[in-house]
Amino acid sequence: MTSLEPRIYLASKSPRRRELLTQIGVHFDLMLFRAGTREDPETNENSRPAETPDDYVRRVAIAKAGHGAHLIGVRRLAPRPVLAADTTLDVDGEIIGKPKDEQEAMAILGRLAGRTHRVLTSVAIAHGERVEERTSVSEVRFRTLGPDEIRRYVLTGEPVDKAGAYGIQGRAAIFIEEIRGSHSGIVGLPLCEAALLLRSFGYPV
C-alpha cells in the first residue's frame, strides 16, 4: 500500500465495521468522536418522541457522517469522504438499540425469541457539504429460546455493545432460523449499499 492510494475516514468504533471495510479492500483511517461526559451532542443516539426506527437509523447515520465532515476542518485533517453507519432493531415499531446492562439484554432476547424482527442499518457518506445515505432492511427469525439459554448467552458478554443484544457473527448464530436480506447489514455495515455510495463519491471499490 502506498500513500497515493485513496482513503476515507470511518466514523465508527465498531471492530465489525472495520473488518467489513477491509474485506472489500477499502483503506480508511478512524475518526473517533468524544464519549462519556464530553460526548459530541451532534452524535447523540437517543431517540426522539414518535420517531420511527427507519427515521431514527437514517438520522443518526447522517448526523455522524456530517459531524465527521465538520471535524475535518476543525482538526485540520486531509479532506476525504467520511463514512458512518448506525444499526437498530424494529420490534413492533419500537426502536431497540444496545442493552444498558445484562438484565436489559435478557429482556430484549426474550422478546426476540420465537419470532421475526427487522434489522435496519443505515450507511451515510459525507464529503464537504454533500451527504448521501442508503438503508438496508433485513428480517431475522429467532427460534424459541429458554431462559437458561438466554442467560448463558448474556453471561458470555457478547450482547453488550450490539444492537438488539446479539451478534449474528458470534454465538447468537445458533439462535437464528432464517434471515432475509443483507448478512453484512445485520452485522453492522451493508456492503452493497456502502460500495455503491463509495463509488458515487469517486472511491474505486
N, C-alpha and C positions, 0 to 999 in steps of 0.2 A: 504493500500500500504506500502511495506517495501522498505528499501534501497537496498535490494537484487534483486528487480525486474529490468528487463532490461530497459534501457532508451536510447534515441537518442537525438541528437541536431536538432532543427528545425531552419534553417537559413531563417526566414521569419518574417515580421512584420504583416502579414495578419491575422486578427482575424478569417477569414473564414477557413484558413488552420489549425489553432489551433483547431477550432470546429470539423473539419472533422477528424483529427487525434484522437481526444478524442472520437469521435463517434465509431471508430473501436478499441478502447482500447489501443492505443499507448501512452506510457509515454515518455514525452520529456521535455527538457529544451530549452529555447530560446537562440539562438546565434545571436546577433544583430551586424550589420556592421555599420561603421561610415557613416554619411549622411551629406548633405549640402556641405560646402566648404572643409570639410575634408573627403569627400566620398572616400571609397576604390576604386581605379581605376580598380581593378580586377572585380568589380561587377557593372561597369557602364552599363546601359541598353540602350545606344544609338545604333541604328542600323548601320551597315556598308554598304558602297556602293554596290549595286547589291545583297545584302543579301536577300534571300527568307524568308518568315515568318517561314517556317519549320526549316531552318538552324538557324535563329535568336533565336527561342524559345529554341532550344536544346543547343545552345552555351551559352546562358545566364544562364540556369538552371545548366549546368555542371560547369560553372565558379563560380557560387555561392556556390555550394556544395564543389568544390575543394578549394576555398578560405576558406570556413569554416573549412575544414580538416587541412589546413595550420595553421589557427589561434588556433587550439587546442594546437599545440606545442608552439606557441608564447605566448599564455595566460596561458600555463601550466595547461590545463584542463584535466579531466579524458578522456582517449581515448574512443570514441564512434562513431558510424556512424553519418554522418551529412546529413540531408535531406533538399533539396532545390527544389523550383519549380518556373516556370515562365509561364504566360499566355499572349497570344496575339491573336488578330483577324487577319484574312486574308480576305480582301475585294479587289477583282480584283487583287490579287497578292501583295497588299500593306500591310505593317505591320501597324496595328492600335493598339496603346497602350493606356495608360491612358491620358485623356484630360488635357491640361495645365490650362484651365480655362472654365468658363461657355459657352463662345462663341464656343470654340472648341468642347465642349461636345454636344451642339446643332447641330453643323455641322456634327459630327460623327453620331448622331442618325438620322439625316436627310438622310444620306447615307444608313443606315441600314434599314430604313422604307420600307416595301413592298417588301422585297427581302430576299434571303438566304445568310448567310456568314459562314465562318468556324471559329471555336474557337479551338485554339491549346494550350494545357497545357503540358509542359514537366516537369517530375519529375526526379531528379537525387539524387543519394546517393554516398557519398564519405567516405572512411574509410582507413586511411593510404594513400597508393599510388593508391588504387583501386577506380575507379569511374564508375558507371553504370547509364544508363539513359533509360527512356521509355517516349514515347509521345502519348498522347490521342488527337484524332482529332474528333471533333463533328461538326454538321451542325445545325444552328439555323435560323428559318424563322420568321421574324417580319411581323406583319400585317401593313397595311397602317397607318401612323401617321400624324396628322396635326401639324402645327407649334405651336399652342397653347398648345396642349397636350405635345409636346416635351419640351416646355418652362416650363410648370408646373412641369414636372418631374425633370428637371435640377435644378429648384429652391428648390427642397427638399434636395439637397446636396448629394444625393446618388451616382451620377456618378463620383464624384471627384477622388476617389482612385481606380477606377475599369477599367480594360482593356476594351476598346470598349464603355466606358461611360455608362455602365449599370450593374445591378446586378440581375441575374436570380432568386436569392433567396429573392429579395426585391420587390419593387413596379413595377419594369420592367417586372415582370412575366405576367402582363396583356397585354404586347405588343407581346408576343410570341405565334405564331400559332402552331409551330411544332419544335421539336428537334429530331435529330438523332445522337445518340452517348451517351456519358457519362455525366449525370447531374452533378456529383461531379467534373468532369473535367472542365465543363463550370463554375462552382462556383470557381474553382481555385486549386483543387488537385484531380486528378483521383484516386479514392480509389482502384480500381482493380490493376492498374499499380503500385501504391505505395505499396500495400500489397505484390505483387509478388517480388518487389525489396527488401523490408524489409526481406522477407523470404530468399532471396538469400544471404543476409548478416547475416543470423542467428537469426534475430529477430522473436520471436514467435507471429505471428499475423494471 
